[in-house]
Amino acid sequence: MIVKFLNKLLDRNPQPAPIIPTEKTGLIKISGCDNPKRKGDIIFVHGLGGGARTTWHPQELDNDDNFWPMWLAKERSDLGIWCFGYNAAPFEWKGSTMPLFDRAGNLLEYLTINNIREHPLIFITHSMGGLLVKEMLRNAQTFNKTKVIEKTQGIVFLSTPHTGSHLADLVTNIGTFTRSTISVDELKSHIPQLRQLNEWYRQNVDKMAITTKVYFETQAILGILVVDPDSANPGIKDVQPTATDENHISITKPKSPNNLVYQGVSRFIQAQLSNIPSQPEPKSSNLVYIPRPKIENQCFESILQPGVLLRIKSPRKMGKTTLMRQIFAHAKEAGYQTVSINLWSPEILTDLHTFLQSFCAILSLELGLEDKTDQLWKPTLSNQTNCTNYLKKYILANLDTPLVLGLDNIDEIFPYTEITQQFSALLRGWKENPNNEESLQKLRLVISHSENVYVSLNVNQSPFNVGLPVEIGEFNFTQSQELVEKYGLNLSDVDINKLREMIDGHPYLLTTALDKITKDNLTVEQFIKIAPTDESPYRSFLANLLHELENDQFLKTTMQQVINSDISIKIDSEQAFKLRSLGLIELHGNEVKCLCNLYCIYFKSQFSNAKTS
């Protein structure tokens, strides 16, 4: 359609066309939109001069289903596929248009009335459509309509002018032939509003946990590269824009499912939405599982990459092991071998030789292979070399598929300095060498830990500063609501907030509370009353935390400072990391605050009793 407008633009005697409504406006159902059990919604949003359906069709047909929204629907019948149409005429004589800010509010309202924000969302956007979606999210944040943000898993930008479009420049340069509309004016290169919108998205995209995928054109239309590579790049860390052999129009019109853009978007959707294993309804807190889709999808996509290293870090009892199980389940679905090893018993941690031989022996047995450490361990070689050779030449050589190796709670070895240093160097070497070692391409590593590494490690030999860092923390309000629903409890938002004031969104504390409330038929007020007492289901848990503090006088003194302050305070950084690894505090920049009222009440009582005894 824009090609037609450009041709009209270059006509020496253009005549205004009658004002007619655009082909279709609002949310257009393509497939699966009425399925209440669908796993997600995909929404196509066209750009300047486009149409709800025609933008995505190879021949710009409005009434033909042989286009990629329908191809996606055939691939994934469990998803709702939608197209959003709106007036965005390139030239004033084509029709009236709505300013971007108003149109963003319009889209947000359509999502609300169609209940689309009840399911995970992915937007596929072209040109100005990408700006529209970004502005919609900014509106949602401004007006506290956070549900649509929480449900948005990803955005695909196809030639979106994040810093301006040469089409707008073209209109400006030959303005004697045409009058630009509000839509075109908003696209003029580097105008303050556009820069502010892109800066807002860059600063907030990580906080919103939205995954971004970018494609850009490399072919000109009538000598014009409408959106150049610099303008198409949103400048987000770790987001590498993908070049296509397309122009500004053809990039949205794959002719077959073999097209680069179609295949890439299909995989993007697969990674963001469809790879979260379904979970059975829990019967107890041991079976409770609340998905963290944005984190999980990132891990699921990464674990399929050769030589990857995932580093899961969180305070204790936040769900590191549960997340590792989800990663393993996904890897098994892909046909990979998985092994989780816990080598942190004292009899194995006596010396490096014993530790590494035990590691190789247990790994062999877990994979159903004979333990050949005695035969293959060469006395003339170092323990590290023997371990690496055993892994490459025996373990991986006998596997036909990739191996996902999990090392849970690896911080248990931190007190053993030599083992920590040497084993860390091994892990870093296995991560760094897959490009040069074909056999190591089969290996994927997943390590989890609660504490920071206090052992002195060479920065070039540490596995804790490479790979994909994955940090998980407390549940937010929405996740807390979901957990309450899984227990079948009818708690109001007020009750949930009261519970969160006492125990925050700590996964273990929350599931334990809901277990107690369910089994003993308690009200929230009754549970809150017993939570910090000897009747508490946390009694042993709290006693263990107290024991940790009593064994470290400096840490105990620091915790006393924290609980005696009603505001965030600054403490020694090492003590802050230790308290956070125990899950006792939350970080606020360079300051800290006690995580929840439960800890404040309990530790104040215990420290006070110690003084009087």
Residue pairs with C-beta under 8 A, 6 or more apart in sequence:
1 49
1 50
1 51
1 54
1 55
1 60
1 249
2 48
2 49
2 50
2 90
2 167
2 221
2 226
2 248
2 249
3 221
3 222
3 249
5 49
5 90
5 91
5 94
6 170
6 221
6 222
6 224
8 14
8 91
9 91
9 170
9 171
9 174
9 177
9 178
10 222
12 177
14 93
14 177
14 178
16 93
17 93
17 94
19 93
19 94
19 95
19 96
20 95
21 87
21 95
22 51
22 85
22 86
22 87
22 89
22 95
23 51
23 52
23 53
23 54
23 62
23 85
24 51
24 52
24 53
24 62
24 83
24 85
25 52
25 85
25 86
25 87
26 84
26 85
26 86
26 110
27 43
27 82
27 83
27 84
27 110
27 111
27 114
27 116
28 52
28 53
28 82
28 83
28 84
28 85
29 80
29 82
30 69
30 70
30 73
30 81
30 82
30 83
31 69
31 70
31 73
31 77
31 80
31 81
32 38
32 73
32 77
32 78
32 79
32 80
32 81
33 41
33 80
33 81
33 82
33 114
35 78
35 80
37 78
38 78
38 79
38 80
38 119
39 78
39 79
39 119
39 120
39 273
39 274
40 79
40 80
40 119
40 120
40 121
40 122
40 153
40 273
40 274
41 79
41 80
41 81
41 82
41 116
41 119
41 120
41 121
41 122
42 69
42 72
42 79
42 80
42 81
42 82
42 122
42 124
42 269
43 82
43 83
43 84
43 116
43 121
43 122
43 123
43 124
44 52
44 55
44 56
44 69
44 81
44 82
44 83
44 84
44 124
44 125
45 84
45 107
45 123
45 124
45 125
45 126
45 129
45 130
45 132
45 133
46 52
46 55
46 56
46 83
46 84
46 85
46 86
46 88
46 126
46 127
46 129
46 252
47 55
47 88
47 125
47 126
47 127
47 128
47 129
47 130
47 159
47 160
47 252
48 88
48 90
48 127
48 128
48 165
48 167
48 183
48 184
48 187
49 88
49 89
49 90
49 94
50 88
50 126
50 127
50 129
50 252
51 60
51 62
51 85
52 83
52 84
52 85
53 61
53 62
53 67
53 69
53 83
53 85
54 60
54 61
54 62
55 126
55 252
55 253
56 67
56 68
56 69
56 83
56 252
56 253
57 64
57 66
57 67
57 253
58 66
58 67
58 253
58 254
58 255
60 253
61 67
67 253
68 254
68 257
68 259
68 262
69 81
69 83
70 81
71 257
71 262
72 79
72 81
72 265
72 266
72 269
73 79
73 81
75 266
76 269
76 274
78 274
79 269
79 273
79 274
80 116
80 119
82 116
84 107
84 110
84 129
86 98
86 103
86 106
86 107
86 132
87 95
87 96
87 97
87 98
88 97
88 103
88 128
88 183
89 95
89 96
89 97
89 181
89 183
90 167
90 171
90 180
90 181
90 183
90 184
91 171
91 178
91 179
91 180
91 181
91 184
92 178
92 179
92 180
92 181
93 178
93 179
94 181
96 181
97 181
97 182
97 183
98 106
98 182
99 182
99 186
100 128
100 131
100 132
100 135
100 182
100 183
100 186
101 135
101 139
103 132
103 135
104 132
104 135
104 136
104 138
104 139
105 136
105 139
107 132
107 133
107 136
108 136
108 139
108 140
108 145
108 148
110 116
111 117
111 121
111 148
112 145
112 148
117 147
117 148
117 151
118 151
119 151
120 151
120 153
120 272
120 273
120 293
121 148
121 151
121 152
121 153
122 152
122 153
122 154
122 155
122 156
122 268
122 269
122 272
122 273
123 133
123 152
123 154
123 155
123 156
124 156
124 158
124 265
125 132
125 133
125 155
125 156
125 157
125 158
125 160
126 158
126 159
126 160
126 251
126 252
127 158
127 159
127 160
127 161
127 165
127 226
127 227
127 248
128 160
128 161
128 183
128 186
128 187
129 160
130 155
130 157
130 158
130 160
130 162
131 160
131 161
131 162
131 186
131 187
131 194
131 197
133 155
134 155
134 197
134 198
134 200
134 201
135 197
136 148
137 148
137 149
137 152
137 201
137 208
137 210
138 197
138 200
138 201
139 145
140 146
140 148
140 149
141 149
141 204
147 478
149 208
149 210
150 476
150 478
152 208
152 210
153 210
153 211
153 272
153 273
153 293
153 294
153 297
154 210
154 211
154 212
154 213
154 268
154 269
154 272
155 210
155 211
155 212
155 213
156 213
156 214
156 215
156 265
156 268
157 212
157 213
157 214
157 215
157 232
157 234
158 215
158 251
158 252
158 261
159 215
159 216
159 217
159 226
159 227
159 232
159 248
159 251
160 214
160 227
160 232
160 234
161 168
161 187
161 189
161 194
161 226
161 227
161 231
161 232
162 194
162 198
162 231
162 232
162 233
162 234
162 235
163 189
163 190
163 194
163 195
163 198
163 230
163 231
164 187
164 188
164 189
164 190
164 191
164 194
164 231
165 187
165 188
165 189
165 226
165 227
165 231
166 189
166 224
166 225
166 226
166 227
166 228
166 231
167 184
167 187
167 224
167 226
167 227
167 248
168 180
168 184
168 185
168 187
168 188
168 189
169 188
169 189
170 224
171 178
171 180
171 184
172 180
172 188
186 193
186 194
187 194
188 194
189 231
198 234
198 235
201 234
201 236
202 234
202 235
202 236
205 212
205 236
206 237
209 294
209 295
210 294
211 268
211 271
211 272
211 294
211 297
211 298
212 234
212 236
212 239
213 239
213 242
213 264
213 265
213 268
214 232
214 233
214 234
214 239
214 240
214 241
214 242
215 232
215 241
215 242
215 243
215 244
215 251
215 261
215 264
216 227
216 228
216 229
216 232
216 233
216 241
216 242
216 243
216 244
216 251
217 225
217 226
217 227
217 232
217 244
217 246
217 247
217 248
217 251
218 225
218 229
218 243
218 244
218 245
218 246
219 225
219 245
219 246
219 247
219 250
220 226
220 247
221 247
221 248
221 249
225 248
226 247
226 248
227 248
229 241
229 243
232 241
233 241
242 260
242 264
244 251
244 260
244 261
245 260
246 261
251 261
254 261
254 262
256 262
257 263
257 266
271 297
271 300
271 301
272 293
272 297
273 293
273 297
275 296
275 297
275 300
275 301
275 330
275 333
276 291
276 293
276 296
276 297
276 300
276 326
277 326
277 329
277 330
277 333
279 289
279 291
280 287
281 486
282 288
282 289
282 486
282 487
284 515
285 511
285 512
285 514
285 515
288 483
288 486
288 511
289 322
290 475
290 479
290 482
290 483
290 486
290 507
292 319
292 323
292 472
292 479
295 323
295 470
295 472
296 323
296 326
296 327
298 468
298 470
299 310
299 323
299 326
299 327
299 330
299 468
299 470
300 327
300 330
302 308
302 310
302 468
303 310
303 327
303 330
303 331
303 336
303 404
303 444
303 446
304 331
304 334
305 444
306 402
306 434
306 441
306 442
306 444
307 430
307 431
307 433
307 434
307 435
307 440
307 441
307 443
307 444
308 444
308 445
308 467
308 468
309 427
309 431
309 444
309 445
309 446
309 447
309 463
309 466
309 467
309 468
310 327
310 444
310 445
310 446
310 447
310 467
310 468
310 470
311 447
311 448
311 449
311 463
311 464
311 467
311 468
311 469
311 470
312 320
312 323
312 324
312 446
312 447
312 448
312 449
312 470
312 471
312 472
313 320
313 448
313 449
313 450
313 469
313 470
313 471
313 472
314 320
314 448
314 450
314 471
314 472
314 473
315 450
315 473
315 580
315 581
315 582
315 583
316 450
316 581
316 582
316 583
317 506
317 507
317 508
317 583
318 472
318 473
318 474
318 506
318 507
318 508
318 583
319 472
319 507
320 408
320 409
320 448
320 449
320 450
320 472
321 408
321 409
321 448
323 448
323 470
323 472
324 340
324 406
324 408
324 446
324 448
327 404
327 406
327 446
328 338
328 340
328 404
328 406
331 338
331 402
331 404
331 444
332 338
335 401
336 401
336 402
336 403
336 404
336 444
337 367
337 399
337 401
337 402
337 403
337 404
338 403
338 404
338 406
339 363
339 366
339 367
339 403
339 404
339 405
339 406
340 406
340 407
340 408
341 359
341 362
341 363
341 366
341 405
341 406
341 407
341 408
342 408
342 409
343 349
343 355
343 358
343 359
343 362
343 407
343 413
344 409
344 410
344 412
344 413
348 354
348 355
348 358
349 355
349 413
349 416
349 419
351 418
351 419
352 383
352 418
352 419
352 422
352 423
353 383
355 419
355 423
356 383
356 384
356 386
356 387
356 423
356 426
357 373
357 377
357 383
359 387
360 371
360 373
360 387
360 390
360 391
360 395
361 371
361 373
363 391
363 395
363 405
364 370
364 371
364 372
364 373
364 394
364 395
365 371
367 395
367 398
367 399
367 403
369 394
369 395
369 398
372 390
372 394
373 390
376 386
376 389
376 390
376 393
376 394
377 386
377 390
378 386
378 389
381 389
383 422
384 422
384 425
384 426
387 426
388 426
388 429
388 430
391 430
391 443
392 437
392 439
392 440
393 439
395 403
396 403
396 439
396 440
396 442
396 443
397 439
399 442
401 442
402 441
402 442
402 443
402 444
403 442
403 443
403 444
404 444
404 446
405 443
405 444
405 445
405 446
406 446
406 447
406 448
407 427
407 445
407 446
407 447
407 448
408 447
408 448
409 448
409 449
409 450
410 447
410 448
410 449
411 449
411 450
411 451
411 453
411 581
413 419
413 420
413 423
414 420
414 451
414 453
414 454
414 455
417 455
420 453
420 455
420 457
421 455
421 456
421 457
421 461
424 453
424 455
424 457
424 461
424 462
424 463
424 464
425 458
425 461
425 462
427 445
427 447
427 463
428 460
428 461
428 462
428 463
428 466
429 461
430 440
430 443
430 445
431 445
431 463
431 466
431 467
432 466
433 440
434 440
434 441
434 443
445 463
445 467
447 463
449 464
450 581
450 582
451 577
451 578
451 581
452 577
452 578
452 581
453 462
453 464
454 574
457 464
459 465
474 504
474 505
474 506
474 507
474 586
474 595
475 483
475 505
475 506
475 507
475 510
476 505
477 496
477 497
477 500
477 505
479 505
480 496
480 499
480 500
480 505
480 510
481 493
481 496
483 510
483 511
483 514
484 491
484 496
484 514
487 514
487 515
487 517
487 518
488 518
489 514
489 517
489 518
491 499
491 524
495 524
498 524
498 525
498 528
499 510
499 513
499 524
499 527
499 528
501 596
501 597
502 528
502 531
502 596
502 597
502 598
503 509
503 510
503 513
503 531
503 596
503 597
503 598
504 586
504 595
504 596
506 583
506 595
506 596
508 541
509 538
509 596
509 598
512 537
512 538
512 541
513 527
513 531
513 537
515 537
516 522
516 527
516 537
517 523
517 524
517 527
530 536
531 538
531 598
532 542
532 598
532 601
532 602
532 605
536 542
538 598
542 598
542 602
545 582
545 584
545 599
546 602
546 603
546 606
548 555
548 582
549 555
549 556
549 559
549 603
550 556
552 578
554 575
555 575
555 578
555 579
556 607
558 571
558 572
558 575
558 579
559 579
559 584
559 603
560 603
560 607
561 569
561 571
562 569
562 571
562 579
562 584
562 585
562 592
562 593
562 594
563 594
563 599
563 600
563 603
563 604
564 604
565 593
567 593
568 588
568 591
568 592
568 593
569 591
569 592
569 593
570 590
570 591
570 592
571 579
571 592
576 585
576 587
576 592
579 585
579 592
580 586
580 587
580 592
583 595
584 594
584 595
584 599
585 592
585 593
585 594
585 595
586 592
586 593
586 594
586 595
594 600
